[in-house]
Amino acid sequence: MTLPRAQQISLDATPYYHCVSRCVRRAFLCGIDRTSGSSYEHRRQWVEDKILHLAEIFALDICAFAVMSNHYHIVFHINKDKADRWSNEEVISRWHRLYRGNLLSQKYIAEKTLSKAENCLLEEIVANWRVRLHSISQFMQVLNESIAREANREDGCSGRFWEGRYKSQALLDDAALAACMAYVDLNPIRAQLAVTPEQSEHTSVKRRIERAGRARLPNHTRQQPLQLMPFAGHPRQDAPFGLPFRLTDYLQLIDWTGRVIRDEKRGVIPSDTPAIVERLRIEPKHWLYCSTQFESRFKNLVGRLRALQRACIPLQRERISGSSACQMLFG
């Protein structure tokens, strides 16, 4: 039974979520259709560009993404504090980059005088827009609708392009977040579309590696890609805004994991396990399992058992689904 969004996404549980959207009937979004021989590879750039463009409008930070042949992955961080700091004018301006707005918002932007009643009504409208501008559902709706329209226009057809609902997984702690990001960034390697992370087209890790190669201090948040959520380093009181890992540690982890996946030596764990795996307190063999089976192995909640128990109240869950897998792999 499909769960309502209120039981899948709640800021009281976690701000981090993994979302996957697939084409209807597993049709081809990108790549080459082996049946018809048609190439849709250029559409992967459409999706990547749209994801990064919308990230500039919404109060949603992109932690990781990967655009595949008939689906895409995004790991989001909901930045409600950022949305709350926006002025009404900022909210209206951002909303107008997505939609036309209404007569009141157009009048406000044109600096025309509004009556007291109009101001009260506009305040309610802006409050609603502010919430929707840090909503994952709104982001996914805009993204999927725009890509579907463009693809249908190119194909000269109409009708549904995406499956009705996107899949969402709540990432409840650092271990789940790191495992999910690695799973997303390594998608092209698992699919044998790339040999190394730096060759993985249309992924966040490729962008991070390219930027790190030009940076003098790659772990500095200001020397990381502006369109992606930066790595802030180990959690501490004075830590800057960003992911709770060092970029260089994460890239080392991705490189190590990708090599093991390519070698296809299941059950054989190299001795040079990155230190970040130890810090996250995950067994190396469990880490490798997570990085290849994350989406299929876990349900809507991912994290250690204690984190799952805490999340049940804000997510209105009476029972914890997938707890046995989480307990086995995360301890």
One Martini backbone bead per residue (centre of mass of N, CA, C, O) as a GRO file, in nm:
protein
  331
    1MET     BB    1   0.096   0.037   0.023
    2THR     BB    2   0.068   0.367  -0.027
    3LEU     BB    3   0.209   0.641   0.107
    4PRO     BB    4   0.177   0.929   0.230
    5ARG     BB    5   0.372   1.210   0.242
    6ALA     BB    6   0.343   1.257   0.555
    7GLN     BB    7   0.487   0.952   0.587
    8GLN     BB    8   0.776   1.047   0.430
    9ILE     BB    9   0.778   1.370   0.497
   10SER     BB   10   0.982   1.517   0.770
   11LEU     BB   11   1.157   1.751   0.949
   12ASP     BB   12   1.144   1.604   1.232
   13ALA     BB   13   1.317   1.361   1.121
   14THR     BB   14   1.444   1.488   0.836
   15PRO     BB   15   1.624   1.669   0.568
   16TYR     BB   16   1.684   1.387   0.424
   17TYR     BB   17   1.639   1.278   0.070
   18HIS     BB   18   1.551   1.008  -0.148
   19CYS     BB   19   1.492   1.032  -0.504
   20VAL     BB   20   1.282   0.858  -0.753
   21SER     BB   21   1.239   0.869  -1.116
   22ARG     BB   22   1.028   0.710  -1.363
   23CYS     BB   23   0.946   0.587  -1.644
   24VAL     BB   24   0.700   0.483  -1.816
   25ARG     BB   25   0.744   0.155  -1.875
   26ARG     BB   26   1.059   0.198  -1.896
   27ALA     BB   27   1.125   0.409  -2.073
   28PHE     BB   28   1.312   0.628  -2.265
   29LEU     BB   29   1.493   0.911  -2.180
   30CYS     BB   30   1.777   0.800  -2.252
   31GLY     BB   31   1.995   0.709  -2.464
   32ILE     BB   32   1.963   0.384  -2.628
   33ASP     BB   33   1.736   0.226  -2.823
   34ARG     BB   34   1.751  -0.106  -2.916
   35THR     BB   35   1.493  -0.126  -3.093
   36SER     BB   36   1.509   0.160  -3.267
   37GLY     BB   37   1.799   0.331  -3.230
   38SER     BB   38   1.740   0.566  -3.068
   39SER     BB   39   1.862   0.881  -2.946
   40TYR     BB   40   1.854   1.032  -2.591
   41GLU     BB   41   2.114   1.156  -2.459
   42HIS     BB   42   2.048   1.472  -2.445
   43ARG     BB   43   1.839   1.450  -2.199
   44ARG     BB   44   2.036   1.441  -1.962
   45GLN     BB   45   2.098   1.746  -1.974
   46TRP     BB   46   1.822   1.848  -1.915
   47VAL     BB   47   1.800   1.733  -1.628
   48GLU     BB   48   2.051   1.856  -1.502
   49ASP     BB   49   1.984   2.154  -1.560
   50LYS     BB   50   1.711   2.156  -1.408
   51ILE     BB   51   1.806   2.080  -1.128
   52LEU     BB   52   2.007   2.325  -1.095
   53HIS     BB   53   1.801   2.548  -1.147
   54LEU     BB   54   1.596   2.480  -0.916
   55ALA     BB   55   1.809   2.509  -0.682
   56GLU     BB   56   1.809   2.831  -0.715
   57ILE     BB   57   1.499   2.859  -0.616
   58PHE     BB   58   1.500   2.661  -0.403
   59ALA     BB   59   1.510   2.530  -0.056
   60LEU     BB   60   1.712   2.306  -0.203
   61ASP     BB   61   1.962   2.077  -0.159
   62ILE     BB   62   2.218   1.921  -0.348
   63CYS     BB   63   2.394   1.628  -0.279
   64ALA     BB   64   2.283   1.428  -0.513
   65PHE     BB   65   2.320   1.294  -0.859
   66ALA     BB   66   2.154   1.087  -1.127
   67VAL     BB   67   2.142   1.025  -1.482
   68MET     BB   68   1.961   0.799  -1.655
   69SER     BB   69   1.785   0.635  -1.896
   70ASN     BB   70   1.488   0.585  -1.700
   71HIS     BB   71   1.620   0.760  -1.460
   72TYR     BB   72   1.645   0.937  -1.138
   73HIS     BB   73   1.857   1.089  -0.885
   74ILE     BB   74   1.798   1.246  -0.552
   75VAL     BB   75   1.961   1.430  -0.292
   76PHE     BB   76   1.813   1.599  -0.028
   77HIS     BB   77   1.799   1.929   0.135
   78ILE     BB   78   1.603   2.085   0.364
   79ASN     BB   79   1.590   2.459   0.375
   80LYS     BB   80   1.397   2.625   0.584
   81ASP     BB   81   1.568   2.861   0.692
   82LYS     BB   82   1.603   2.997   0.419
   83ALA     BB   83   1.301   3.049   0.360
   84ASP     BB   84   1.246   3.219   0.625
   85ARG     BB   85   1.452   3.459   0.532
   86TRP     BB   86   1.274   3.547   0.325
   87SER     BB   87   1.122   3.772   0.169
   88ASN     BB   88   0.840   3.843   0.004
   89GLU     BB   89   0.983   3.936  -0.252
   90GLU     BB   90   1.158   3.681  -0.286
   91VAL     BB   91   0.930   3.478  -0.313
   92ILE     BB   92   0.792   3.604  -0.559
   93SER     BB   93   1.036   3.600  -0.749
   94ARG     BB   94   1.073   3.292  -0.746
   95TRP     BB   95   0.785   3.211  -0.837
   96HIS     BB   96   0.808   3.370  -1.116
   97ARG     BB   97   1.022   3.154  -1.230
   98LEU     BB   98   0.775   2.937  -1.255
   99TYR     BB   99   0.535   3.147  -1.246
  100ARG     BB  100   0.302   3.412  -1.285
  101GLY     BB  101   0.099   3.411  -1.072
  102ASN     BB  102  -0.082   3.704  -0.981
  103LEU     BB  103  -0.227   4.003  -0.955
  104LEU     BB  104  -0.098   4.075  -0.681
  105SER     BB  105   0.200   4.001  -0.742
  106GLN     BB  106   0.225   4.183  -0.992
  107LYS     BB  107   0.156   4.443  -0.840
  108TYR     BB  108   0.386   4.432  -0.632
  109ILE     BB  109   0.627   4.429  -0.836
  110ALA     BB  110   0.515   4.708  -0.970
  111GLU     BB  111   0.458   4.904  -0.720
  112LYS     BB  112   0.167   4.891  -0.638
  113THR     BB  113  -0.104   4.974  -0.465
  114LEU     BB  114  -0.233   4.818  -0.175
  115SER     BB  115  -0.465   4.711   0.003
  116LYS     BB  116  -0.534   4.576   0.300
  117ALA     BB  117  -0.676   4.325   0.187
  118GLU     BB  118  -0.459   4.255  -0.023
  119ASN     BB  119  -0.226   4.220   0.178
  120CYS     BB  120  -0.349   3.985   0.338
  121LEU     BB  121  -0.378   3.792   0.097
  122LEU     BB  122  -0.077   3.794   0.012
  123GLU     BB  123   0.036   3.675   0.272
  124GLU     BB  124  -0.098   3.398   0.234
  125ILE     BB  125   0.026   3.331  -0.038
  126VAL     BB  126   0.326   3.354   0.045
  127ALA     BB  127   0.320   3.136   0.264
  128ASN     BB  128   0.258   2.909   0.062
  129TRP     BB  129   0.506   2.950  -0.125
  130ARG     BB  130   0.724   2.905   0.088
  131VAL     BB  131   0.656   2.608   0.136
  132ARG     BB  132   0.681   2.516  -0.172
  133LEU     BB  133   0.998   2.613  -0.185
  134HIS     BB  134   1.051   2.344   0.032
  135SER     BB  135   0.929   2.125  -0.168
  136ILE     BB  136   0.973   1.824  -0.313
  137SER     BB  137   0.709   1.789  -0.473
  138GLN     BB  138   0.733   2.054  -0.631
  139PHE     BB  139   1.001   2.000  -0.765
  140MET     BB  140   0.919   1.733  -0.911
  141GLN     BB  141   0.688   1.853  -1.073
  142VAL     BB  142   0.846   2.060  -1.237
  143LEU     BB  143   1.056   1.873  -1.356
  144ASN     BB  144   0.872   1.655  -1.492
  145GLU     BB  145   0.694   1.841  -1.661
  146SER     BB  146   0.914   1.979  -1.836
  147ILE     BB  147   1.038   1.717  -1.957
  148ALA     BB  148   0.780   1.598  -2.079
  149ARG     BB  149   0.715   1.826  -2.274
  150GLU     BB  150   0.983   1.815  -2.434
  151ALA     BB  151   0.970   1.516  -2.518
  152ASN     BB  152   0.688   1.522  -2.658
  153ARG     BB  153   0.767   1.736  -2.863
  154GLU     BB  154   0.996   1.570  -2.996
  155ASP     BB  155   0.799   1.307  -3.050
  156GLY     BB  156   0.501   1.393  -3.127
  157CYS     BB  157   0.340   1.368  -2.844
  158SER     BB  158   0.136   1.230  -2.582
  159GLY     BB  159   0.130   1.198  -2.240
  160ARG     BB  160   0.273   1.000  -2.027
  161PHE     BB  161   0.618   0.982  -1.886
  162TRP     BB  162   0.569   0.927  -1.584
  163GLU     BB  163   0.535   0.807  -1.305
  164GLY     BB  164   0.311   0.903  -1.070
  165ARG     BB  165   0.542   0.835  -0.850
  166TYR     BB  166   0.782   0.900  -0.637
  167LYS     BB  167   1.052   0.790  -0.464
  168SER     BB  168   1.101   0.776  -0.098
  169GLN     BB  169   1.384   0.837   0.135
  170ALA     BB  170   1.473   0.847   0.463
  171LEU     BB  171   1.765   1.004   0.610
  172LEU     BB  172   1.855   0.966   0.957
  173ASP     BB  173   2.176   0.950   0.909
  174ASP     BB  174   2.505   0.953   0.821
  175ALA     BB  175   2.517   0.664   0.710
  176ALA     BB  176   2.275   0.684   0.517
  177LEU     BB  177   2.374   0.928   0.356
  178ALA     BB  178   2.644   0.812   0.249
  179ALA     BB  179   2.527   0.554   0.116
  180CYS     BB  180   2.333   0.699  -0.078
  181MET     BB  181   2.531   0.883  -0.229
  182ALA     BB  182   2.706   0.651  -0.335
  183TYR     BB  183   2.483   0.506  -0.488
  184VAL     BB  184   2.425   0.739  -0.682
  185ASP     BB  185   2.722   0.802  -0.792
  186LEU     BB  186   2.752   0.474  -0.886
  187ASN     BB  187   2.549   0.404  -1.112
  188PRO     BB  188   2.725   0.399  -1.380
  189ILE     BB  189   2.915   0.170  -1.282
  190ARG     BB  190   2.702  -0.052  -1.235
  191ALA     BB  191   2.598  -0.004  -1.550
  192GLN     BB  192   2.858   0.029  -1.735
  193LEU     BB  193   2.905   0.354  -1.825
  194ALA     BB  194   3.159   0.351  -1.630
  195VAL     BB  195   3.486   0.334  -1.473
  196THR     BB  196   3.483   0.619  -1.338
  197PRO     BB  197   3.374   0.889  -1.164
  198GLU     BB  198   3.499   1.109  -1.371
  199GLN     BB  199   3.316   0.951  -1.613
  200SER     BB  200   3.036   1.024  -1.482
  201GLU     BB  201   2.783   1.127  -1.633
  202HIS     BB  202   2.548   1.312  -1.479
  203THR     BB  203   2.694   1.380  -1.196
  204SER     BB  204   2.800   1.500  -0.894
  205VAL     BB  205   3.087   1.374  -0.874
  206LYS     BB  206   3.202   1.498  -1.130
  207ARG     BB  207   3.177   1.792  -1.039
  208ARG     BB  208   3.352   1.765  -0.784
  209ILE     BB  209   3.613   1.668  -0.917
  210GLU     BB  210   3.659   1.904  -1.111
  211ARG     BB  211   3.672   2.123  -0.888
  212ALA     BB  212   3.898   1.993  -0.710
  213GLY     BB  213   4.122   2.007  -0.938
  214ARG     BB  214   4.113   2.346  -0.918
  215ALA     BB  215   4.163   2.349  -0.617
  216ARG     BB  216   4.349   2.444  -0.340
  217LEU     BB  217   4.090   2.391  -0.127
  218PRO     BB  218   3.867   2.141  -0.147
  219ASN     BB  219   3.735   2.161   0.160
  220HIS     BB  220   3.633   2.426   0.094
  221THR     BB  221   3.321   2.554   0.054
  222ARG     BB  222   3.409   2.786  -0.167
  223GLN     BB  223   3.559   2.537  -0.355
  224GLN     BB  224   3.279   2.441  -0.439
  225PRO     BB  225   3.003   2.372  -0.587
  226LEU     BB  226   2.736   2.592  -0.596
  227GLN     BB  227   2.494   2.375  -0.681
  228LEU     BB  228   2.604   2.226  -0.428
  229MET     BB  229   2.633   2.076  -0.143
  230PRO     BB  230   2.860   2.110   0.084
  231PHE     BB  231   3.148   2.013   0.249
  232ALA     BB  232   3.221   2.064   0.610
  233GLY     BB  233   3.286   1.821   0.776
  234HIS     BB  234   3.315   1.753   1.080
  235PRO     BB  235   3.125   1.764   1.339
  236ARG     BB  236   3.069   2.093   1.487
  237GLN     BB  237   3.006   2.389   1.634
  238ASP     BB  238   3.176   2.569   1.391
  239ALA     BB  239   3.043   2.464   1.149
  240PRO     BB  240   2.964   2.487   0.847
  241PHE     BB  241   2.763   2.467   0.598
  242GLY     BB  242   2.689   2.112   0.553
  243LEU     BB  243   2.822   1.826   0.513
  244PRO     BB  244   2.941   1.565   0.753
  245PHE     BB  245   3.205   1.590   0.556
  246ARG     BB  246   3.478   1.535   0.369
  247LEU     BB  247   3.550   1.551   0.047
  248THR     BB  248   3.806   1.370   0.032
  249ASP     BB  249   3.679   1.131   0.181
  250TYR     BB  250   3.448   1.080  -0.017
  251LEU     BB  251   3.619   1.036  -0.277
  252GLN     BB  252   3.772   0.796  -0.164
  253LEU     BB  253   3.523   0.621  -0.117
  254ILE     BB  254   3.426   0.611  -0.411
  255ASP     BB  255   3.679   0.492  -0.536
  256TRP     BB  256   3.690   0.233  -0.366
  257THR     BB  257   3.406   0.124  -0.430
  258GLY     BB  258   3.432   0.119  -0.741
  259ARG     BB  259   3.662  -0.088  -0.754
  260VAL     BB  260   3.511  -0.325  -0.618
  261ILE     BB  261   3.275  -0.340  -0.815
  262ARG     BB  262   3.451  -0.394  -1.073
  263ASP     BB  263   3.597  -0.658  -0.963
  264GLU     BB  264   3.385  -0.866  -0.849
  265LYS     BB  265   3.477  -0.936  -0.528
  266ARG     BB  266   3.298  -1.103  -0.342
  267GLY     BB  267   3.413  -1.098  -0.002
  268VAL     BB  268   3.648  -0.899  -0.086
  269ILE     BB  269   3.844  -0.691   0.127
  270PRO     BB  270   4.026  -0.440   0.124
  271SER     BB  271   4.280  -0.292   0.327
  272ASP     BB  272   4.209   0.022   0.218
  273THR     BB  273   4.002   0.136   0.410
  274PRO     BB  274   3.837   0.400   0.470
  275ALA     BB  275   3.797   0.597   0.752
  276ILE     BB  276   3.493   0.675   0.718
  277VAL     BB  277   3.378   0.393   0.777
  278GLU     BB  278   3.464   0.390   1.073
  279ARG     BB  279   3.317   0.650   1.164
  280LEU     BB  280   3.028   0.519   1.077
  281ARG     BB  281   3.015   0.223   1.175
  282ILE     BB  282   3.085   0.024   0.919
  283GLU     BB  283   3.101  -0.249   0.763
  284PRO     BB  284   3.253  -0.308   0.471
  285LYS     BB  285   3.053  -0.528   0.365
  286HIS     BB  286   2.803  -0.349   0.418
  287TRP     BB  287   2.877  -0.109   0.245
  288LEU     BB  288   2.883  -0.261  -0.029
  289TYR     BB  289   2.589  -0.341  -0.015
  290CYS     BB  290   2.466  -0.058  -0.006
  291SER     BB  291   2.607   0.048  -0.283
  292THR     BB  292   2.412  -0.179  -0.451
  293GLN     BB  293   2.115  -0.208  -0.256
  294PHE     BB  294   1.963   0.041  -0.141
  295GLU     BB  295   1.683   0.063  -0.289
  296SER     BB  296   1.589  -0.247  -0.248
  297ARG     BB  297   1.648  -0.296   0.069
  298PHE     BB  298   1.500  -0.035   0.138
  299LYS     BB  299   1.275   0.165   0.252
  300ASN     BB  300   1.161   0.475   0.366
  301LEU     BB  301   1.361   0.401   0.603
  302VAL     BB  302   1.702   0.516   0.696
  303GLY     BB  303   1.887   0.358   0.962
  304ARG     BB  304   1.917   0.338   1.269
  305LEU     BB  305   1.709   0.215   1.502
  306ARG     BB  306   1.687   0.474   1.674
  307ALA     BB  307   1.611   0.659   1.434
  308LEU     BB  308   1.352   0.509   1.359
  309GLN     BB  309   1.203   0.550   1.628
  310ARG     BB  310   1.204   0.866   1.621
  311ALA     BB  311   1.048   0.890   1.331
  312CYS     BB  312   0.756   0.777   1.387
  313ILE     BB  313   0.607   1.025   1.496
  314PRO     BB  314   0.632   1.246   1.262
  315LEU     BB  315   0.546   1.001   1.043
  316GLN     BB  316   0.303   0.831   1.151
  317ARG     BB  317   0.411   0.555   1.279
  318GLU     BB  318   0.349   0.223   1.412
  319ARG     BB  319   0.566   0.093   1.224
  320ILE     BB  320   0.878  -0.058   1.125
  321SER     BB  321   1.005  -0.054   0.818
  322GLY     BB  322   1.308  -0.221   0.760
  323SER     BB  323   1.464  -0.282   1.037
  324SER     BB  324   1.632  -0.538   0.976
  325ALA     BB  325   1.819  -0.415   0.761
  326CYS     BB  326   1.930  -0.180   0.930
  327GLN     BB  327   2.046  -0.354   1.164
  328MET     BB  328   2.238  -0.529   0.990
  329LEU     BB  329   2.400  -0.280   0.839
  330PHE     BB  330   2.419  -0.054   1.096
  331GLY     BB  331   2.359  -0.176   1.404
   0.00000   0.00000   0.00000
